[in-house]
Amino acid sequence: MSNPVFNRIEDDIKNSDIVLYMKGSPMFPQCGFSAAVIEVLNYYNVDFEAFDVLQDPALREGIKEFSEWPTIPQLYVKGEFIGGCDIIREMAASGELIEVFEKNDIKPKS
């Protein structure tokens, strides 16, 4: 049987190079972890889609099941789950995140 929330997530991550499931919006993050990931993405000046899980309880629970990752925010690049806040910060600090962007031909906004 098809899961409508999983279908939505699959569409989201297929239709945008970078997708962030977060609490709040990029302009008004509703938790420090979401704000930290937004800060990293803004530092790299990349385009991304953000989805507020606080607006949709089914999405809030469904994204955790979909990724098998218990926390939010969650970052996807070219359909691949990258990680949550701590992993994103560590990858940014080590240079791994920019490598993921470069490998996937994601360039800064002009």
Phi and psi restraints in degrees (range 20) as a CNS / XPLOR table:
assign (resid 1 and name C) (resid 2 and name N)
       (resid 2 and name CA) (resid 2 and name C) 1.0 -77.2 20.0 2
assign (resid 2 and name N) (resid 2 and name CA)
       (resid 2 and name C) (resid 3 and name N) 1.0 140.7 20.0 2
assign (resid 2 and name C) (resid 3 and name N)
       (resid 3 and name CA) (resid 3 and name C) 1.0 -104.0 20.0 2
assign (resid 3 and name N) (resid 3 and name CA)
       (resid 3 and name C) (resid 4 and name N) 1.0 114.1 20.0 2
assign (resid 3 and name C) (resid 4 and name N)
       (resid 4 and name CA) (resid 4 and name C) 1.0 -61.0 20.0 2
assign (resid 4 and name N) (resid 4 and name CA)
       (resid 4 and name C) (resid 5 and name N) 1.0 -33.8 20.0 2
assign (resid 4 and name C) (resid 5 and name N)
       (resid 5 and name CA) (resid 5 and name C) 1.0 -68.7 20.0 2
assign (resid 5 and name N) (resid 5 and name CA)
       (resid 5 and name C) (resid 6 and name N) 1.0 -43.8 20.0 2
assign (resid 5 and name C) (resid 6 and name N)
       (resid 6 and name CA) (resid 6 and name C) 1.0 -61.4 20.0 2
assign (resid 6 and name N) (resid 6 and name CA)
       (resid 6 and name C) (resid 7 and name N) 1.0 -39.8 20.0 2
assign (resid 6 and name C) (resid 7 and name N)
       (resid 7 and name CA) (resid 7 and name C) 1.0 -61.4 20.0 2
assign (resid 7 and name N) (resid 7 and name CA)
       (resid 7 and name C) (resid 8 and name N) 1.0 -42.8 20.0 2
assign (resid 7 and name C) (resid 8 and name N)
       (resid 8 and name CA) (resid 8 and name C) 1.0 -62.3 20.0 2
assign (resid 8 and name N) (resid 8 and name CA)
       (resid 8 and name C) (resid 9 and name N) 1.0 -46.3 20.0 2
assign (resid 8 and name C) (resid 9 and name N)
       (resid 9 and name CA) (resid 9 and name C) 1.0 -61.4 20.0 2
assign (resid 9 and name N) (resid 9 and name CA)
       (resid 9 and name C) (resid 10 and name N) 1.0 -44.7 20.0 2
assign (resid 9 and name C) (resid 10 and name N)
       (resid 10 and name CA) (resid 10 and name C) 1.0 -59.3 20.0 2
assign (resid 10 and name N) (resid 10 and name CA)
       (resid 10 and name C) (resid 11 and name N) 1.0 -41.2 20.0 2
assign (resid 10 and name C) (resid 11 and name N)
       (resid 11 and name CA) (resid 11 and name C) 1.0 -64.5 20.0 2
assign (resid 11 and name N) (resid 11 and name CA)
       (resid 11 and name C) (resid 12 and name N) 1.0 -44.9 20.0 2
assign (resid 11 and name C) (resid 12 and name N)
       (resid 12 and name CA) (resid 12 and name C) 1.0 -56.4 20.0 2
assign (resid 12 and name N) (resid 12 and name CA)
       (resid 12 and name C) (resid 13 and name N) 1.0 -50.8 20.0 2
assign (resid 12 and name C) (resid 13 and name N)
       (resid 13 and name CA) (resid 13 and name C) 1.0 -77.0 20.0 2
assign (resid 13 and name N) (resid 13 and name CA)
       (resid 13 and name C) (resid 14 and name N) 1.0 -16.9 20.0 2
assign (resid 13 and name C) (resid 14 and name N)
       (resid 14 and name CA) (resid 14 and name C) 1.0 -82.1 20.0 2
assign (resid 14 and name N) (resid 14 and name CA)
       (resid 14 and name C) (resid 15 and name N) 1.0 -31.6 20.0 2
assign (resid 14 and name C) (resid 15 and name N)
       (resid 15 and name CA) (resid 15 and name C) 1.0 -91.2 20.0 2
assign (resid 15 and name N) (resid 15 and name CA)
       (resid 15 and name C) (resid 16 and name N) 1.0 -6.3 20.0 2
assign (resid 15 and name C) (resid 16 and name N)
       (resid 16 and name CA) (resid 16 and name C) 1.0 -137.5 20.0 2
assign (resid 16 and name N) (resid 16 and name CA)
       (resid 16 and name C) (resid 17 and name N) 1.0 142.8 20.0 2
assign (resid 16 and name C) (resid 17 and name N)
       (resid 17 and name CA) (resid 17 and name C) 1.0 -65.5 20.0 2
assign (resid 17 and name N) (resid 17 and name CA)
       (resid 17 and name C) (resid 18 and name N) 1.0 -40.6 20.0 2
assign (resid 17 and name C) (resid 18 and name N)
       (resid 18 and name CA) (resid 18 and name C) 1.0 -126.9 20.0 2
assign (resid 18 and name N) (resid 18 and name CA)
       (resid 18 and name C) (resid 19 and name N) 1.0 126.2 20.0 2
assign (resid 18 and name C) (resid 19 and name N)
       (resid 19 and name CA) (resid 19 and name C) 1.0 -128.7 20.0 2
assign (resid 19 and name N) (resid 19 and name CA)
       (resid 19 and name C) (resid 20 and name N) 1.0 132.9 20.0 2
assign (resid 19 and name C) (resid 20 and name N)
       (resid 20 and name CA) (resid 20 and name C) 1.0 -121.9 20.0 2
assign (resid 20 and name N) (resid 20 and name CA)
       (resid 20 and name C) (resid 21 and name N) 1.0 122.2 20.0 2
assign (resid 20 and name C) (resid 21 and name N)
       (resid 21 and name CA) (resid 21 and name C) 1.0 -95.1 20.0 2
assign (resid 21 and name N) (resid 21 and name CA)
       (resid 21 and name C) (resid 22 and name N) 1.0 121.8 20.0 2
assign (resid 21 and name C) (resid 22 and name N)
       (resid 22 and name CA) (resid 22 and name C) 1.0 -142.8 20.0 2
assign (resid 22 and name N) (resid 22 and name CA)
       (resid 22 and name C) (resid 23 and name N) 1.0 173.3 20.0 2
assign (resid 22 and name C) (resid 23 and name N)
       (resid 23 and name CA) (resid 23 and name C) 1.0 -99.6 20.0 2
assign (resid 23 and name N) (resid 23 and name CA)
       (resid 23 and name C) (resid 24 and name N) 1.0 116.3 20.0 2
assign (resid 23 and name C) (resid 24 and name N)
       (resid 24 and name CA) (resid 24 and name C) 1.0 95.4 20.0 2
assign (resid 24 and name N) (resid 24 and name CA)
       (resid 24 and name C) (resid 25 and name N) 1.0 -159.2 20.0 2
assign (resid 24 and name C) (resid 25 and name N)
       (resid 25 and name CA) (resid 25 and name C) 1.0 -123.4 20.0 2
assign (resid 25 and name N) (resid 25 and name CA)
       (resid 25 and name C) (resid 26 and name N) 1.0 165.6 20.0 2
assign (resid 25 and name C) (resid 26 and name N)
       (resid 26 and name CA) (resid 26 and name C) 1.0 -56.7 20.0 2
assign (resid 26 and name N) (resid 26 and name CA)
       (resid 26 and name C) (resid 27 and name N) 1.0 -34.2 20.0 2
assign (resid 26 and name C) (resid 27 and name N)
       (resid 27 and name CA) (resid 27 and name C) 1.0 -77.6 20.0 2
assign (resid 27 and name N) (resid 27 and name CA)
       (resid 27 and name C) (resid 28 and name N) 1.0 -29.5 20.0 2
assign (resid 27 and name C) (resid 28 and name N)
       (resid 28 and name CA) (resid 28 and name C) 1.0 -138.1 20.0 2
assign (resid 28 and name N) (resid 28 and name CA)
       (resid 28 and name C) (resid 29 and name N) 1.0 71.4 20.0 2
assign (resid 28 and name C) (resid 29 and name N)
       (resid 29 and name CA) (resid 29 and name C) 1.0 -61.3 20.0 2
assign (resid 29 and name N) (resid 29 and name CA)
       (resid 29 and name C) (resid 30 and name N) 1.0 143.1 20.0 2
assign (resid 29 and name C) (resid 30 and name N)
       (resid 30 and name CA) (resid 30 and name C) 1.0 -103.5 20.0 2
assign (resid 30 and name N) (resid 30 and name CA)
       (resid 30 and name C) (resid 31 and name N) 1.0 9.1 20.0 2
assign (resid 30 and name C) (resid 31 and name N)
       (resid 31 and name CA) (resid 31 and name C) 1.0 -153.7 20.0 2
assign (resid 31 and name N) (resid 31 and name CA)
       (resid 31 and name C) (resid 32 and name N) 1.0 155.9 20.0 2
assign (resid 31 and name C) (resid 32 and name N)
       (resid 32 and name CA) (resid 32 and name C) 1.0 -63.6 20.0 2
assign (resid 32 and name N) (resid 32 and name CA)
       (resid 32 and name C) (resid 33 and name N) 1.0 -32.9 20.0 2
assign (resid 32 and name C) (resid 33 and name N)
       (resid 33 and name CA) (resid 33 and name C) 1.0 -68.4 20.0 2
assign (resid 33 and name N) (resid 33 and name CA)
       (resid 33 and name C) (resid 34 and name N) 1.0 -42.8 20.0 2
assign (resid 33 and name C) (resid 34 and name N)
       (resid 34 and name CA) (resid 34 and name C) 1.0 -63.7 20.0 2
assign (resid 34 and name N) (resid 34 and name CA)
       (resid 34 and name C) (resid 35 and name N) 1.0 -42.5 20.0 2
assign (resid 34 and name C) (resid 35 and name N)
       (resid 35 and name CA) (resid 35 and name C) 1.0 -60.3 20.0 2
assign (resid 35 and name N) (resid 35 and name CA)
       (resid 35 and name C) (resid 36 and name N) 1.0 -39.2 20.0 2
assign (resid 35 and name C) (resid 36 and name N)
       (resid 36 and name CA) (resid 36 and name C) 1.0 -65.2 20.0 2
assign (resid 36 and name N) (resid 36 and name CA)
       (resid 36 and name C) (resid 37 and name N) 1.0 -40.4 20.0 2
assign (resid 36 and name C) (resid 37 and name N)
       (resid 37 and name CA) (resid 37 and name C) 1.0 -69.4 20.0 2
assign (resid 37 and name N) (resid 37 and name CA)
       (resid 37 and name C) (resid 38 and name N) 1.0 -39.8 20.0 2
assign (resid 37 and name C) (resid 38 and name N)
       (resid 38 and name CA) (resid 38 and name C) 1.0 -58.7 20.0 2
assign (resid 38 and name N) (resid 38 and name CA)
       (resid 38 and name C) (resid 39 and name N) 1.0 -42.7 20.0 2
assign (resid 38 and name C) (resid 39 and name N)
       (resid 39 and name CA) (resid 39 and name C) 1.0 -59.3 20.0 2
assign (resid 39 and name N) (resid 39 and name CA)
       (resid 39 and name C) (resid 40 and name N) 1.0 -43.4 20.0 2
assign (resid 39 and name C) (resid 40 and name N)
       (resid 40 and name CA) (resid 40 and name C) 1.0 -63.4 20.0 2
assign (resid 40 and name N) (resid 40 and name CA)
       (resid 40 and name C) (resid 41 and name N) 1.0 -47.8 20.0 2
assign (resid 40 and name C) (resid 41 and name N)
       (resid 41 and name CA) (resid 41 and name C) 1.0 -63.1 20.0 2
assign (resid 41 and name N) (resid 41 and name CA)
       (resid 41 and name C) (resid 42 and name N) 1.0 -39.2 20.0 2
assign (resid 41 and name C) (resid 42 and name N)
       (resid 42 and name CA) (resid 42 and name C) 1.0 -66.7 20.0 2
assign (resid 42 and name N) (resid 42 and name CA)
       (resid 42 and name C) (resid 43 and name N) 1.0 -36.2 20.0 2
assign (resid 42 and name C) (resid 43 and name N)
       (resid 43 and name CA) (resid 43 and name C) 1.0 -58.5 20.0 2
assign (resid 43 and name N) (resid 43 and name CA)
       (resid 43 and name C) (resid 44 and name N) 1.0 -42.0 20.0 2
assign (resid 43 and name C) (resid 44 and name N)
       (resid 44 and name CA) (resid 44 and name C) 1.0 -81.6 20.0 2
assign (resid 44 and name N) (resid 44 and name CA)
       (resid 44 and name C) (resid 45 and name N) 1.0 -7.2 20.0 2
assign (resid 44 and name C) (resid 45 and name N)
       (resid 45 and name CA) (resid 45 and name C) 1.0 56.8 20.0 2
assign (resid 45 and name N) (resid 45 and name CA)
       (resid 45 and name C) (resid 46 and name N) 1.0 43.5 20.0 2
assign (resid 45 and name C) (resid 46 and name N)
       (resid 46 and name CA) (resid 46 and name C) 1.0 -104.5 20.0 2
assign (resid 46 and name N) (resid 46 and name CA)
       (resid 46 and name C) (resid 47 and name N) 1.0 150.4 20.0 2
assign (resid 46 and name C) (resid 47 and name N)
       (resid 47 and name CA) (resid 47 and name C) 1.0 -74.8 20.0 2
assign (resid 47 and name N) (resid 47 and name CA)
       (resid 47 and name C) (resid 48 and name N) 1.0 140.8 20.0 2
assign (resid 47 and name C) (resid 48 and name N)
       (resid 48 and name CA) (resid 48 and name C) 1.0 -153.6 20.0 2
assign (resid 48 and name N) (resid 48 and name CA)
       (resid 48 and name C) (resid 49 and name N) 1.0 156.9 20.0 2
assign (resid 48 and name C) (resid 49 and name N)
       (resid 49 and name CA) (resid 49 and name C) 1.0 -101.4 20.0 2
assign (resid 49 and name N) (resid 49 and name CA)
       (resid 49 and name C) (resid 50 and name N) 1.0 137.5 20.0 2
assign (resid 49 and name C) (resid 50 and name N)
       (resid 50 and name CA) (resid 50 and name C) 1.0 -122.1 20.0 2
assign (resid 50 and name N) (resid 50 and name CA)
       (resid 50 and name C) (resid 51 and name N) 1.0 139.9 20.0 2
assign (resid 50 and name C) (resid 51 and name N)
       (resid 51 and name CA) (resid 51 and name C) 1.0 -125.5 20.0 2
assign (resid 51 and name N) (resid 51 and name CA)
       (resid 51 and name C) (resid 52 and name N) 1.0 127.4 20.0 2
assign (resid 51 and name C) (resid 52 and name N)
       (resid 52 and name CA) (resid 52 and name C) 1.0 -85.9 20.0 2
assign (resid 52 and name N) (resid 52 and name CA)
       (resid 52 and name C) (resid 53 and name N) 1.0 108.0 20.0 2
assign (resid 52 and name C) (resid 53 and name N)
       (resid 53 and name CA) (resid 53 and name C) 1.0 -71.7 20.0 2
assign (resid 53 and name N) (resid 53 and name CA)
       (resid 53 and name C) (resid 54 and name N) 1.0 -16.2 20.0 2
assign (resid 53 and name C) (resid 54 and name N)
       (resid 54 and name CA) (resid 54 and name C) 1.0 -71.2 20.0 2
assign (resid 54 and name N) (resid 54 and name CA)
       (resid 54 and name C) (resid 55 and name N) 1.0 -20.4 20.0 2
assign (resid 54 and name C) (resid 55 and name N)
       (resid 55 and name CA) (resid 55 and name C) 1.0 -83.4 20.0 2
assign (resid 55 and name N) (resid 55 and name CA)
       (resid 55 and name C) (resid 56 and name N) 1.0 -12.5 20.0 2
assign (resid 55 and name C) (resid 56 and name N)
       (resid 56 and name CA) (resid 56 and name C) 1.0 -145.1 20.0 2
assign (resid 56 and name N) (resid 56 and name CA)
       (resid 56 and name C) (resid 57 and name N) 1.0 97.8 20.0 2
assign (resid 56 and name C) (resid 57 and name N)
       (resid 57 and name CA) (resid 57 and name C) 1.0 -57.5 20.0 2
assign (resid 57 and name N) (resid 57 and name CA)
       (resid 57 and name C) (resid 58 and name N) 1.0 -34.2 20.0 2
assign (resid 57 and name C) (resid 58 and name N)
       (resid 58 and name CA) (resid 58 and name C) 1.0 -66.5 20.0 2
assign (resid 58 and name N) (resid 58 and name CA)
       (resid 58 and name C) (resid 59 and name N) 1.0 -39.5 20.0 2
assign (resid 58 and name C) (resid 59 and name N)
       (resid 59 and name CA) (resid 59 and name C) 1.0 -67.4 20.0 2
assign (resid 59 and name N) (resid 59 and name CA)
       (resid 59 and name C) (resid 60 and name N) 1.0 -40.4 20.0 2
assign (resid 59 and name C) (resid 60 and name N)
       (resid 60 and name CA) (resid 60 and name C) 1.0 -58.1 20.0 2
assign (resid 60 and name N) (resid 60 and name CA)
       (resid 60 and name C) (resid 61 and name N) 1.0 -42.6 20.0 2
assign (resid 60 and name C) (resid 61 and name N)
       (resid 61 and name CA) (resid 61 and name C) 1.0 -82.1 20.0 2
assign (resid 61 and name N) (resid 61 and name CA)
       (resid 61 and name C) (resid 62 and name N) 1.0 -38.0 20.0 2
assign (resid 61 and name C) (resid 62 and name N)
       (resid 62 and name CA) (resid 62 and name C) 1.0 -63.9 20.0 2
assign (resid 62 and name N) (resid 62 and name CA)
       (resid 62 and name C) (resid 63 and name N) 1.0 -36.5 20.0 2
assign (resid 62 and name C) (resid 63 and name N)
       (resid 63 and name CA) (resid 63 and name C) 1.0 -66.9 20.0 2
assign (resid 63 and name N) (resid 63 and name CA)
       (resid 63 and name C) (resid 64 and name N) 1.0 -32.8 20.0 2
assign (resid 63 and name C) (resid 64 and name N)
       (resid 64 and name CA) (resid 64 and name C) 1.0 -67.1 20.0 2
assign (resid 64 and name N) (resid 64 and name CA)
       (resid 64 and name C) (resid 65 and name N) 1.0 -39.6 20.0 2
assign (resid 64 and name C) (resid 65 and name N)
       (resid 65 and name CA) (resid 65 and name C) 1.0 -70.6 20.0 2
assign (resid 65 and name N) (resid 65 and name CA)
       (resid 65 and name C) (resid 66 and name N) 1.0 -42.2 20.0 2
assign (resid 65 and name C) (resid 66 and name N)
       (resid 66 and name CA) (resid 66 and name C) 1.0 -58.7 20.0 2
assign (resid 66 and name N) (resid 66 and name CA)
       (resid 66 and name C) (resid 67 and name N) 1.0 -46.5 20.0 2
assign (resid 66 and name C) (resid 67 and name N)
       (resid 67 and name CA) (resid 67 and name C) 1.0 -89.1 20.0 2
assign (resid 67 and name N) (resid 67 and name CA)
       (resid 67 and name C) (resid 68 and name N) 1.0 -13.9 20.0 2
assign (resid 67 and name C) (resid 68 and name N)
       (resid 68 and name CA) (resid 68 and name C) 1.0 57.3 20.0 2
assign (resid 68 and name N) (resid 68 and name CA)
       (resid 68 and name C) (resid 69 and name N) 1.0 39.5 20.0 2
assign (resid 68 and name C) (resid 69 and name N)
       (resid 69 and name CA) (resid 69 and name C) 1.0 -127.9 20.0 2
assign (resid 69 and name N) (resid 69 and name CA)
       (resid 69 and name C) (resid 70 and name N) 1.0 127.6 20.0 2
assign (resid 69 and name C) (resid 70 and name N)
       (resid 70 and name CA) (resid 70 and name C) 1.0 -80.5 20.0 2
assign (resid 70 and name N) (resid 70 and name CA)
       (resid 70 and name C) (resid 71 and name N) 1.0 -9.2 20.0 2
assign (resid 70 and name C) (resid 71 and name N)
       (resid 71 and name CA) (resid 71 and name C) 1.0 -122.8 20.0 2
assign (resid 71 and name N) (resid 71 and name CA)
       (resid 71 and name C) (resid 72 and name N) 1.0 163.9 20.0 2
assign (resid 71 and name C) (resid 72 and name N)
       (resid 72 and name CA) (resid 72 and name C) 1.0 -125.3 20.0 2
assign (resid 72 and name N) (resid 72 and name CA)
       (resid 72 and name C) (resid 73 and name N) 1.0 137.9 20.0 2
assign (resid 72 and name C) (resid 73 and name N)
       (resid 73 and name CA) (resid 73 and name C) 1.0 -81.2 20.0 2
assign (resid 73 and name N) (resid 73 and name CA)
       (resid 73 and name C) (resid 74 and name N) 1.0 163.5 20.0 2
assign (resid 73 and name C) (resid 74 and name N)
       (resid 74 and name CA) (resid 74 and name C) 1.0 -135.6 20.0 2
assign (resid 74 and name N) (resid 74 and name CA)
       (resid 74 and name C) (resid 75 and name N) 1.0 132.7 20.0 2
assign (resid 74 and name C) (resid 75 and name N)
       (resid 75 and name CA) (resid 75 and name C) 1.0 -112.8 20.0 2
assign (resid 75 and name N) (resid 75 and name CA)
       (resid 75 and name C) (resid 76 and name N) 1.0 134.8 20.0 2
assign (resid 75 and name C) (resid 76 and name N)
       (resid 76 and name CA) (resid 76 and name C) 1.0 -121.5 20.0 2
assign (resid 76 and name N) (resid 76 and name CA)
       (resid 76 and name C) (resid 77 and name N) 1.0 137.4 20.0 2
assign (resid 76 and name C) (resid 77 and name N)
       (resid 77 and name CA) (resid 77 and name C) 1.0 -125.4 20.0 2
assign (resid 77 and name N) (resid 77 and name CA)
       (resid 77 and name C) (resid 78 and name N) 1.0 122.0 20.0 2
assign (resid 77 and name C) (resid 78 and name N)
       (resid 78 and name CA) (resid 78 and name C) 1.0 49.3 20.0 2
assign (resid 78 and name N) (resid 78 and name CA)
       (resid 78 and name C) (resid 79 and name N) 1.0 43.6 20.0 2
assign (resid 78 and name C) (resid 79 and name N)
       (resid 79 and name CA) (resid 79 and name C) 1.0 83.7 20.0 2
assign (resid 79 and name N) (resid 79 and name CA)
       (resid 79 and name C) (resid 80 and name N) 1.0 -5.0 20.0 2
assign (resid 79 and name C) (resid 80 and name N)
       (resid 80 and name CA) (resid 80 and name C) 1.0 -101.3 20.0 2
assign (resid 80 and name N) (resid 80 and name CA)
       (resid 80 and name C) (resid 81 and name N) 1.0 130.4 20.0 2
assign (resid 80 and name C) (resid 81 and name N)
       (resid 81 and name CA) (resid 81 and name C) 1.0 -68.5 20.0 2
assign (resid 81 and name N) (resid 81 and name CA)
       (resid 81 and name C) (resid 82 and name N) 1.0 124.2 20.0 2
assign (resid 81 and name C) (resid 82 and name N)
       (resid 82 and name CA) (resid 82 and name C) 1.0 -97.2 20.0 2
assign (resid 82 and name N) (resid 82 and name CA)
       (resid 82 and name C) (resid 83 and name N) 1.0 -47.1 20.0 2
assign (resid 82 and name C) (resid 83 and name N)
       (resid 83 and name CA) (resid 83 and name C) 1.0 156.2 20.0 2
assign (resid 83 and name N) (resid 83 and name CA)
       (resid 83 and name C) (resid 84 and name N) 1.0 -171.5 20.0 2
assign (resid 83 and name C) (resid 84 and name N)
       (resid 84 and name CA) (resid 84 and name C) 1.0 -100.4 20.0 2
assign (resid 84 and name N) (resid 84 and name CA)
       (resid 84 and name C) (resid 85 and name N) 1.0 -165.2 20.0 2
assign (resid 84 and name C) (resid 85 and name N)
       (resid 85 and name CA) (resid 85 and name C) 1.0 -56.2 20.0 2
assign (resid 85 and name N) (resid 85 and name CA)
       (resid 85 and name C) (resid 86 and name N) 1.0 -53.2 20.0 2
assign (resid 85 and name C) (resid 86 and name N)
       (resid 86 and name CA) (resid 86 and name C) 1.0 -61.1 20.0 2
assign (resid 86 and name N) (resid 86 and name CA)
       (resid 86 and name C) (resid 87 and name N) 1.0 -43.0 20.0 2
assign (resid 86 and name C) (resid 87 and name N)
       (resid 87 and name CA) (resid 87 and name C) 1.0 -65.0 20.0 2
assign (resid 87 and name N) (resid 87 and name CA)
       (resid 87 and name C) (resid 88 and name N) 1.0 -43.0 20.0 2
assign (resid 87 and name C) (resid 88 and name N)
       (resid 88 and name CA) (resid 88 and name C) 1.0 -62.5 20.0 2
assign (resid 88 and name N) (resid 88 and name CA)
       (resid 88 and name C) (resid 89 and name N) 1.0 -44.3 20.0 2
assign (resid 88 and name C) (resid 89 and name N)
       (resid 89 and name CA) (resid 89 and name C) 1.0 -63.5 20.0 2
assign (resid 89 and name N) (resid 89 and name CA)
       (resid 89 and name C) (resid 90 and name N) 1.0 -42.5 20.0 2
assign (resid 89 and name C) (resid 90 and name N)
       (resid 90 and name CA) (resid 90 and name C) 1.0 -63.9 20.0 2
assign (resid 90 and name N) (resid 90 and name CA)
       (resid 90 and name C) (resid 91 and name N) 1.0 -42.8 20.0 2
assign (resid 90 and name C) (resid 91 and name N)
       (resid 91 and name CA) (resid 91 and name C) 1.0 -64.8 20.0 2
assign (resid 91 and name N) (resid 91 and name CA)
       (resid 91 and name C) (resid 92 and name N) 1.0 -37.8 20.0 2
assign (resid 91 and name C) (resid 92 and name N)
       (resid 92 and name CA) (resid 92 and name C) 1.0 -65.7 20.0 2
assign (resid 92 and name N) (resid 92 and name CA)
       (resid 92 and name C) (resid 93 and name N) 1.0 -44.0 20.0 2
assign (resid 92 and name C) (resid 93 and name N)
       (resid 93 and name CA) (resid 93 and name C) 1.0 -65.7 20.0 2
assign (resid 93 and name N) (resid 93 and name CA)
       (resid 93 and name C) (resid 94 and name N) 1.0 -34.6 20.0 2
assign (resid 93 and name C) (resid 94 and name N)
       (resid 94 and name CA) (resid 94 and name C) 1.0 -88.0 20.0 2
assign (resid 94 and name N) (resid 94 and name CA)
       (resid 94 and name C) (resid 95 and name N) 1.0 -10.4 20.0 2
assign (resid 94 and name C) (resid 95 and name N)
       (resid 95 and name CA) (resid 95 and name C) 1.0 91.9 20.0 2
assign (resid 95 and name N) (resid 95 and name CA)
       (resid 95 and name C) (resid 96 and name N) 1.0 -3.6 20.0 2
assign (resid 95 and name C) (resid 96 and name N)
       (resid 96 and name CA) (resid 96 and name C) 1.0 -67.4 20.0 2
assign (resid 96 and name N) (resid 96 and name CA)
       (resid 96 and name C) (resid 97 and name N) 1.0 -34.2 20.0 2
assign (resid 96 and name C) (resid 97 and name N)
       (resid 97 and name CA) (resid 97 and name C) 1.0 -66.9 20.0 2
assign (resid 97 and name N) (resid 97 and name CA)
       (resid 97 and name C) (resid 98 and name N) 1.0 -43.5 20.0 2
assign (resid 97 and name C) (resid 98 and name N)
       (resid 98 and name CA) (resid 98 and name C) 1.0 -63.8 20.0 2
assign (resid 98 and name N) (resid 98 and name CA)
       (resid 98 and name C) (resid 99 and name N) 1.0 -32.9 20.0 2
assign (resid 98 and name C) (resid 99 and name N)
       (resid 99 and name CA) (resid 99 and name C) 1.0 -64.1 20.0 2
assign (resid 99 and name N) (resid 99 and name CA)
       (resid 99 and name C) (resid 100 and name N) 1.0 -40.4 20.0 2
assign (resid 99 and name C) (resid 100 and name N)
       (resid 100 and name CA) (resid 100 and name C) 1.0 -62.4 20.0 2
assign (resid 100 and name N) (resid 100 and name CA)
       (resid 100 and name C) (resid 101 and name N) 1.0 -44.4 20.0 2
assign (resid 100 and name C) (resid 101 and name N)
       (resid 101 and name CA) (resid 101 and name C) 1.0 -62.2 20.0 2
assign (resid 101 and name N) (resid 101 and name CA)
       (resid 101 and name C) (resid 102 and name N) 1.0 -47.2 20.0 2
assign (resid 101 and name C) (resid 102 and name N)
       (resid 102 and name CA) (resid 102 and name C) 1.0 -63.3 20.0 2
assign (resid 102 and name N) (resid 102 and name CA)
       (resid 102 and name C) (resid 103 and name N) 1.0 -43.2 20.0 2
assign (resid 102 and name C) (resid 103 and name N)
       (resid 103 and name CA) (resid 103 and name C) 1.0 -60.0 20.0 2
assign (resid 103 and name N) (resid 103 and name CA)
       (resid 103 and name C) (resid 104 and name N) 1.0 -31.6 20.0 2
assign (resid 103 and name C) (resid 104 and name N)
       (resid 104 and name CA) (resid 104 and name C) 1.0 -97.9 20.0 2
assign (resid 104 and name N) (resid 104 and name CA)
       (resid 104 and name C) (resid 105 and name N) 1.0 12.8 20.0 2
assign (resid 104 and name C) (resid 105 and name N)
       (resid 105 and name CA) (resid 105 and name C) 1.0 57.2 20.0 2
assign (resid 105 and name N) (resid 105 and name CA)
       (resid 105 and name C) (resid 106 and name N) 1.0 40.7 20.0 2
assign (resid 105 and name C) (resid 106 and name N)
       (resid 106 and name CA) (resid 106 and name C) 1.0 -100.0 20.0 2
assign (resid 106 and name N) (resid 106 and name CA)
       (resid 106 and name C) (resid 107 and name N) 1.0 120.0 20.0 2
assign (resid 106 and name C) (resid 107 and name N)
       (resid 107 and name CA) (resid 107 and name C) 1.0 -111.7 20.0 2
assign (resid 107 and name N) (resid 107 and name CA)
       (resid 107 and name C) (resid 108 and name N) 1.0 157.1 20.0 2
assign (resid 107 and name C) (resid 108 and name N)
       (resid 108 and name CA) (resid 108 and name C) 1.0 -60.5 20.0 2
assign (resid 108 and name N) (resid 108 and name CA)
       (resid 108 and name C) (resid 109 and name N) 1.0 153.9 20.0 2
assign (resid 108 and name C) (resid 109 and name N)
       (resid 109 and name CA) (resid 109 and name C) 1.0 -62.8 20.0 2
assign (resid 109 and name N) (resid 109 and name CA)
       (resid 109 and name C) (resid 110 and name N) 1.0 148.2 20.0 2
